[in-house]
């Protein structure tokens, strides 16, 4: 089982490297925001810690972790979308005023 | 059956995450791809809630609600100019979540009388160590970016030695907890020490080096959630953590290359000391040529090709909208305007691109350093707005300069250069910029935004 996990790790890191090294510098900030949002997946571990009712300490720590991870997911995906919406091509010529302030 | 559903939801989530990141290679596809990734996240959460070890949903519900209440403003209301500190703060959150889950897992195992295996203890140890380092480091980084803490490097003699010894101490504690997990004090001492170490690691680093630091901490937080995955035996955590880690790793390599620092130098955070060295040519006997908005406007109005070089000064003055307005005026008069973005311009990777996109500059006018550097030879005006070290020719020809070897934008190849600058203070690296003393260069002193507004006004009259 442990070896299998290492297997997954190596392959995922490899895929991540291949995919992300092709992201142009233009989108590096949205990339950081997007990986932040995805890193909110630690919610998975937090949910188990908060909901397993094993002891008070684990529940409280899990609860705080759920708050952190959820706010990253919600905030991360929203801000990524907000940023990506701003990137417009010159050809499209959609000159709408960005009302995001 | 239930386990199959859970694994299936994780598989869907992983695929959608990877497709989402892949969509970021194309600006026109990116938005849709990331929305799919968000759907993937919902699958992963729904799958996890089916887990049979979860028996009590009250704290979960409260946490989810509170998380949404905090997350929504962080997504919708934070202005684009505050993005660097916003990103740093969300790294704090994700590292904190990973570290807390690690502590909860350790505490539960120990108090229930069990002794974690060495493998699990190793994973837990790495998880809380990297998590605590990242929490300490990102808090300082966010504080510096928000300017609650001085953004100048805070250094003292023997700092790297102290940090090195401290880090060895943390590693010793890590090894000790893996060998004997029942020694709980070592585990908790390691957390405290790692948190302090994170602070000590970032405190000596100045504002302009923040792109490297933020990218590096991003990769630490990714590795922390990877380690969580190993500790809990959870595959989706391993996959997402390594995607996050890979992204941070790639960005920090790119950033360190763009600053001509070796990667090992970055990995161990041993930078900051270097920038103290003040070398390069002195400005004695040289004089700069100051120019008024009226003359600068004439140059810009009759230029065929203007290349704008934005820097942190543009972000500070919030001048991106004025820049866009000026570029539209030049275009209306028949000139061409391109934007040259250096990889480390600003305070985080891609900082300038986001600000200009916010101001409605189309992204096909934004060029990377490699794409645009040959165009400077036929540019009539290079308009430098609050940038300094990234256009310093000393990086090319002065081997004694601290920034020697750093790839720069060839602003000095343009027929003339106009520099918008507040005053004659040196750049972040504390070195003189001979470009400012070049005979083709004219300086337009003042706040970037008001200078640009003056230029816009003058061009109308040309």
Interface residues (C-beta under 8 A of the other chain):
Chain A: X1 X2 X5 X8 X9 X12 X13 X15 X16 X17 X19 X20 X21 X22 X23 X24 X25 X26 X27 X28 X29 X30 X31 X32 X33 X34 X35 X36 X37 X38 X39 X40 X41 X42 X43 X44 X45 X46 X47 X48 X49 X50 X51 X52 X53 X54 X55 X57 X58 X59 X61 X62 X63 X64 X65 X66 X67 X68 X69 X70 X71 X72 X73 X74 X75 X76 X77 X78 X79 X80 X81 X82 X83 X84 X85 X86 X87 X88 X89 X90 X91 X95 X97 X98 X100 X101
Chain B: X13 X14 X17 X18 X20 X21 X22 X24 X25 X27 X28 X30 X31 X34 X35 X37 X38 X41 X44 X45 X48 X49 X51 X53 X54 X55 X56 X57 X59 X60 X62 X63 X64 X66 X67 X68 X70 X71 X72 X73 X74 X75 X76 X78 X79 X80 X83 X86 X87 X90 X91 X93 X94 X96 X97 X98 X100 X101 X103 X104 X105 X107 X108 X111 X112 X119 X214 X215 X218 X221 X222 X225 X226 X228 X229 X230 X232 X233 X234 X235 X236 X237 X238 X239 X240 X241 X242 X243 X244 X245 X246 X247 X248 X249 X250 X251 X254 X341 X343 X348 X349 X350 X351 X353 X354 X357 X358 X359 X360 X362 X363 X364 X365 X366 X368
